[in-house]
Amino acid sequence: MSDNKKQIVSLRMNTSDLRKIKDLARRLRVRESDVFRFAIRSTLRKLAPLHDVDVKGRELIAVLIEYGAELTSYFELDAFQLESLVNGDIGDAEKRVDRADIELLAMAGHQESYVYMKLKELKVGGIGEPQGLVGLLKQYLFEKYAQQQESMEH
């Protein structure tokens, strides 16, 4: 089959989400199917690093910083599943994401008070920074991995 051909896909949605799709389509004056395609394409673009099985470990930090808590919560991924997805068969320790950080990501959607406590122990965030759990987790991971990656490249 050619990649340019379209296929009909059936999916189940709760009434509330379907109502939102209908309302959005009506407001934008487009078809509901256009809203579905937009949502899917937009999500696939945001999760692009996960499409490539060769992208592993620290290379996934950017997508994990943005969407890790949502992914683990929505797909009910535990730390073991997330570590397998992220680190897989990476042998180079410098390219791996620490197990403790993967556990924080896995728990972010389920056990927020524990994650807050761990981030406080790591002295993440400052006084007067009401950025919430996801914001603190993003800050911690960015400081640890993204800035570390930049310094390794220079």
Backbone as CSV, one residue per row, in Angstrom:
resi,resn,N_x,N_y,N_z,CA_x,CA_y,CA_z,C_x,C_y,C_z
1,MET,0.835,-1.181,0.000,0.000,0.000,0.000,0.880,1.246,0.000
2,SER,0.485,2.228,-0.739,1.211,3.487,-0.819,1.015,4.301,0.461
3,ASP,2.052,5.038,0.845,1.975,5.872,2.046,1.016,7.040,1.877
4,ASN,0.679,7.383,0.623,-0.196,8.524,0.383,-1.673,8.190,0.526
5,LYS,-1.995,6.926,0.587,-3.393,6.533,0.730,-3.857,6.778,2.147
6,LYS,-5.107,7.147,2.269,-5.685,7.380,3.587,-6.479,6.160,3.997
7,GLN,-6.560,5.943,5.301,-7.320,4.840,5.841,-8.330,5.365,6.840
8,ILE,-9.407,4.657,6.933,-10.408,4.991,7.937,-9.998,4.321,9.235
9,VAL,-10.026,5.083,10.305,-9.657,4.578,11.613,-10.833,4.790,12.554
10,SER,-11.100,3.801,13.332,-12.177,3.891,14.311,-11.562,3.983,15.701
11,LEU,-12.106,4.847,16.538,-11.612,4.937,17.899,-12.749,5.268,18.841
12,ARG,-12.561,4.889,20.079,-13.563,5.171,21.105,-13.118,6.403,21.880
13,MET,-14.076,7.277,22.132,-13.792,8.488,22.891,-14.904,8.694,23.901
14,ASN,-14.542,9.323,25.006,-15.603,9.628,25.961,-16.408,10.822,25.439
15,THR,-17.580,10.962,25.955,-18.517,11.980,25.487,-17.952,13.390,25.637
16,SER,-17.274,13.629,26.729,-16.716,14.960,26.988,-15.679,15.342,25.929
17,ASP,-14.762,14.429,25.611,-13.743,14.725,24.596,-14.367,14.926,23.218
18,LEU,-15.335,14.098,22.894,-15.999,14.223,21.596,-16.737,15.562,21.495
19,ARG,-17.366,15.986,22.572,-18.054,17.285,22.590,-17.036,18.407,22.355
20,LYS,-15.865,18.297,22.966,-14.827,19.322,22.777,-14.370,19.367,21.321
21,ILE,-14.230,18.204,20.693,-13.843,18.144,19.280,-14.908,18.839,18.425
22,LYS,-16.167,18.520,18.683,-17.272,19.121,17.936,-17.301,20.643,18.134
23,ASP,-17.135,21.084,19.375,-17.145,22.524,19.668,-15.990,23.235,18.974
24,LEU,-14.822,22.616,19.016,-13.650,23.204,18.373,-13.839,23.284,16.867
25,ALA,-14.356,22.229,16.265,-14.609,22.233,14.818,-15.615,23.313,14.448
26,ARG,-16.664,23.407,15.236,-17.693,24.418,14.968,-17.085,25.824,15.065
27,ARG,-16.297,26.050,16.103,-15.717,27.390,16.297,-14.718,27.739,15.198
28,LEU,-13.934,26.754,14.771,-12.955,26.993,13.701,-13.574,26.929,12.304
29,ARG,-14.835,26.464,12.260,-15.547,26.301,10.992,-14.834,25.325,10.065
30,VAL,-14.457,24.195,10.665,-13.826,23.111,9.916,-14.561,21.812,10.255
31,ARG,-14.209,20.754,9.572,-14.804,19.449,9.861,-14.171,18.863,11.118
32,GLU,-14.910,18.018,11.790,-14.390,17.322,12.972,-13.168,16.494,12.607
33,SER,-13.188,15.881,11.438,-12.050,15.066,11.008,-10.787,15.914,10.881
34,ASP,-10.930,17.185,10.513,-9.770,18.086,10.441,-9.178,18.322,11.829
35,VAL,-10.040,18.447,12.816,-9.567,18.639,14.197,-8.828,17.385,14.666
36,PHE,-9.385,16.217,14.370,-8.709,14.969,14.735,-7.331,14.887,14.074
37,ARG,-7.268,15.153,12.767,-5.983,15.076,12.059,-4.980,16.079,12.624
38,PHE,-5.450,17.298,12.918,-4.569,18.298,13.508,-4.012,17.805,14.846
39,ALA,-4.879,17.290,15.706,-4.447,16.822,17.031,-3.427,15.692,16.902
40,ILE,-3.672,14.793,15.998,-2.751,13.663,15.827,-1.425,14.132,15.262
41,ARG,-1.458,14.936,14.214,-0.208,15.432,13.617,0.590,16.271,14.610
42,SER,-0.115,17.112,15.342,0.542,17.958,16.328,1.234,17.108,17.393
43,THR,0.545,16.111,17.886,1.120,15.229,18.904,2.302,14.445,18.343
44,LEU,2.170,13.932,17.141,3.268,13.177,16.534,4.505,14.056,16.339
45,ARG,4.296,15.307,15.974,5.417,16.243,15.819,6.123,16.467,17.158
46,LYS,5.327,16.642,18.211,5.899,16.882,19.536,6.666,15.670,20.057
47,LEU,6.227,14.497,19.696,6.854,13.259,20.181,7.818,12.668,19.166
48,ALA,8.216,13.450,18.165,9.061,12.978,17.065,10.285,12.177,17.511
49,PRO,11.004,12.579,18.565,12.175,11.772,18.950,11.821,10.320,19.298
50,LEU,10.603,10.082,19.720,10.201,8.714,20.067,9.921,7.863,18.832
51,HIS,9.774,8.482,17.667,9.544,7.736,16.424,10.801,6.967,16.025
52,ASP,11.954,7.524,16.301,13.229,6.957,15.868,13.773,6.027,16.948
53,VAL,13.818,4.731,16.667,14.286,3.764,17.663,15.768,3.938,17.981
54,ASP,16.494,4.668,17.138,17.916,4.908,17.394,18.153,6.064,18.361
55,VAL,17.130,6.835,18.639,17.233,7.947,19.594,16.964,7.360,20.971
56,LYS,17.983,7.442,21.835,17.881,6.816,23.156,18.555,7.683,24.208
57,GLY,18.335,7.317,25.457,19.020,7.939,26.585,18.836,9.440,26.643
58,ARG,19.935,10.134,26.841,19.904,11.590,27.004,19.345,12.320,25.794
59,GLU,19.378,11.663,24.626,18.809,12.285,23.431,17.298,12.461,23.560
60,LEU,16.687,11.723,24.475,15.241,11.822,24.690,14.869,12.821,25.781
61,ILE,15.862,13.442,26.396,15.593,14.342,27.517,14.646,15.470,27.140
62,ALA,14.812,16.073,25.975,13.953,17.198,25.591,12.483,16.781,25.569
63,VAL,12.175,15.642,24.971,10.782,15.198,24.916,10.308,14.761,26.299
64,LEU,11.193,14.207,27.113,10.818,13.812,28.467,10.569,15.029,29.353
65,ILE,11.364,16.071,29.174,11.168,17.296,29.950,9.784,17.868,29.650
66,GLU,9.402,17.880,28.381,8.118,18.462,27.998,6.926,17.558,28.267
67,TYR,7.067,16.264,27.981,5.884,15.398,27.973,6.008,14.142,28.827
68,GLY,7.127,13.983,29.542,7.345,12.761,30.319,6.266,12.473,31.338
69,ALA,5.897,13.471,32.125,4.876,13.261,33.159,3.531,12.919,32.535
70,GLU,3.188,13.587,31.431,1.928,13.292,30.752,1.930,11.889,30.146
71,LEU,3.039,11.518,29.517,3.129,10.190,28.906,3.001,9.086,29.942
72,THR,3.757,9.235,31.024,3.724,8.174,32.043,2.361,8.085,32.700
73,SER,1.722,9.221,32.891,0.405,9.222,33.510,-0.647,8.631,32.569
74,TYR,-0.691,9.118,31.357,-1.723,8.689,30.421,-1.578,7.214,30.038
75,PHE,-0.342,6.793,29.756,-0.119,5.407,29.326,0.200,4.471,30.489
76,GLU,0.146,5.017,31.708,0.405,4.250,32.927,1.724,3.479,32.845
77,LEU,2.770,4.203,32.448,4.101,3.609,32.363,4.747,3.626,33.738
78,ASP,5.300,2.497,34.149,6.039,2.475,35.409,7.511,2.740,35.113
79,ALA,8.310,2.838,36.154,9.728,3.178,35.995,10.459,2.148,35.145
80,PHE,10.124,0.883,35.298,10.777,-0.181,34.524,10.485,-0.006,33.031
81,GLN,9.231,0.226,32.679,8.857,0.412,31.278,9.498,1.665,30.696
82,LEU,9.497,2.735,31.483,10.087,3.981,31.018,11.593,3.854,30.839
83,GLU,12.252,3.168,31.773,13.701,2.987,31.628,14.016,2.153,30.396
84,SER,13.233,1.138,30.137,13.435,0.308,28.953,13.265,1.150,27.686
85,LEU,12.269,2.008,27.672,12.027,2.887,26.535,13.176,3.870,26.341
86,VAL,13.652,4.454,27.436,14.661,5.509,27.364,16.069,4.952,27.193
87,ASN,16.473,4.078,28.086,17.859,3.597,28.077,18.062,2.328,27.270
88,GLY,17.028,1.516,27.146,17.109,0.303,26.336,18.404,-0.453,26.515
89,ASP,19.133,-0.608,25.430,20.375,-1.375,25.439,21.624,-0.491,25.349
90,ILE,21.527,0.731,25.855,22.669,1.651,25.813,23.758,1.132,26.741
91,GLY,24.948,1.002,26.211,26.079,0.553,27.017,26.859,1.704,27.622
92,ASP,26.898,2.827,26.939,27.673,3.986,27.368,26.951,4.693,28.517
93,ALA,27.541,4.666,29.703,26.922,5.242,30.899,26.661,6.742,30.754
94,GLU,27.487,7.453,30.001,27.312,8.898,29.836,26.081,9.238,29.006
95,LYS,25.597,8.295,28.218,24.418,8.541,27.387,23.128,8.134,28.083
96,ARG,23.220,7.427,29.192,22.047,6.935,29.906,21.434,8.029,30.788
97,VAL,20.145,7.926,30.997,19.447,8.780,31.954,19.441,8.016,33.273
98,ASP,19.794,8.692,34.356,19.867,8.034,35.662,18.544,7.384,36.034
99,ARG,18.643,6.205,36.620,17.450,5.450,37.058,16.598,6.289,38.013
100,ALA,17.224,7.013,38.921,16.474,7.837,39.883,15.649,8.905,39.170
101,ASP,16.171,9.464,38.092,15.442,10.484,37.343,14.282,9.863,36.570
102,ILE,14.484,8.691,36.067,13.403,7.974,35.383,12.284,7.663,36.375
103,GLU,12.664,7.287,37.583,11.658,7.021,38.612,10.863,8.286,38.938
104,LEU,11.528,9.431,38.995,10.823,10.695,39.230,9.819,10.971,38.111
105,LEU,10.231,10.764,36.871,9.323,10.970,35.747,8.135,10.025,35.810
106,ALA,8.407,8.775,36.144,7.339,7.773,36.205,6.344,8.086,37.313
107,MET,6.802,8.665,38.393,5.928,8.961,39.522,5.257,10.326,39.430
108,ALA,5.733,11.174,38.552,5.233,12.548,38.482,3.725,12.622,38.266
109,GLY,3.170,11.706,37.510,1.742,11.743,37.257,0.905,11.046,38.306
110,HIS,1.553,10.344,39.245,0.808,9.525,40.197,1.087,9.863,41.658
111,GLN,2.329,10.107,41.984,2.725,10.310,43.377,3.410,11.663,43.534
112,GLU,2.640,12.710,43.347,3.200,14.052,43.311,3.900,14.452,44.598
113,SER,3.353,14.092,45.752,3.974,14.509,47.007,5.365,13.892,47.168
114,TYR,5.533,12.658,46.724,6.855,12.019,46.804,7.840,12.726,45.871
115,VAL,7.399,13.052,44.676,8.278,13.726,43.718,8.660,15.106,44.245
116,TYR,7.708,15.846,44.815,8.025,17.141,45.430,9.101,16.969,46.500
117,MET,8.935,15.959,47.347,9.895,15.719,48.420,11.289,15.434,47.850
118,LYS,11.372,14.586,46.829,12.664,14.255,46.223,13.305,15.485,45.581
119,LEU,12.503,16.293,44.906,13.044,17.496,44.282,13.504,18.498,45.335
120,LYS,12.803,18.556,46.454,13.225,19.431,47.549,14.571,18.958,48.100
121,GLU,14.733,17.636,48.246,16.012,17.084,48.701,17.139,17.463,47.743
122,LEU,16.812,17.522,46.442,17.804,17.869,45.425,17.981,19.380,45.298
123,LYS,17.233,20.124,46.146,17.291,21.591,46.178,16.963,22.211,44.822
124,VAL,15.871,21.722,44.232,15.396,22.248,42.959,14.375,23.333,43.236
125,GLY,14.469,24.420,42.489,13.509,25.523,42.634,13.984,26.509,43.666
126,GLY,13.428,27.677,43.568,13.791,28.729,44.505,12.565,29.272,45.204
127,ILE,12.807,30.118,46.156,11.714,30.741,46.904,10.925,31.638,45.958
128,GLY,9.623,31.552,46.076,8.768,32.400,45.253,8.640,31.940,43.821
129,GLU,8.940,30.675,43.537,8.798,30.146,42.186,7.632,29.167,42.150
130,PRO,6.416,29.655,42.036,5.254,28.766,42.052,5.032,28.107,40.690
131,GLN,5.925,27.210,40.308,5.835,26.618,38.977,5.210,25.235,38.977
132,GLY,4.856,24.717,40.121,4.202,23.418,40.180,5.176,22.271,39.981
133,LEU,4.666,21.078,40.175,5.492,19.877,40.104,6.132,19.690,38.739
134,VAL,5.347,19.791,37.696,5.886,19.570,36.352,6.961,20.606,36.047
135,GLY,6.741,21.842,36.447,7.742,22.886,36.240,9.037,22.603,36.988
136,LEU,8.911,22.165,38.236,10.110,21.826,39.009,10.853,20.650,38.402
137,LEU,10.100,19.639,37.974,10.719,18.471,37.362,11.422,18.847,36.063
138,LYS,10.788,19.695,35.260,11.407,20.176,34.023,12.700,20.936,34.325
139,GLN,12.642,21.793,35.340,13.821,22.578,35.719,14.967,21.654,36.110
140,TYR,14.672,20.691,36.952,15.694,19.751,37.419,16.310,18.979,36.255
141,LEU,15.482,18.396,35.405,15.994,17.593,34.295,16.756,18.447,33.297
142,PHE,16.252,19.652,33.025,16.949,20.538,32.103,18.327,20.899,32.639
143,GLU,18.368,21.295,33.914,19.653,21.678,34.503,20.628,20.506,34.512
144,LYS,20.129,19.326,34.788,21.006,18.167,34.903,21.478,17.651,33.548
145,TYR,20.585,17.550,32.587,20.926,16.911,31.320,21.150,17.867,30.163
146,ALA,20.252,18.793,29.946,20.385,19.673,28.789,21.607,20.573,28.918
147,GLN,21.792,21.188,30.084,22.962,22.036,30.268,24.236,21.207,30.290
148,GLN,24.160,20.005,30.841,25.309,19.100,30.873,25.697,18.704,29.446
149,GLN,24.696,18.466,28.601,24.943,18.102,27.210,25.631,19.251,26.490
150,GLU,25.181,20.491,26.742,25.790,21.660,26.116,27.265,21.794,26.498
151,SER,27.579,21.566,27.770,28.959,21.697,28.218,29.832,20.577,27.641
152,MET,29.254,19.409,27.393,30.015,18.306,26.787,30.329,18.598,25.336
153,GLU,29.438,19.370,24.671,29.632,19.674,23.253,30.655,20.782,23.047
154,HIS,30.915,21.575,24.081,31.867,22.702,23.936,33.216,22.359,24.451
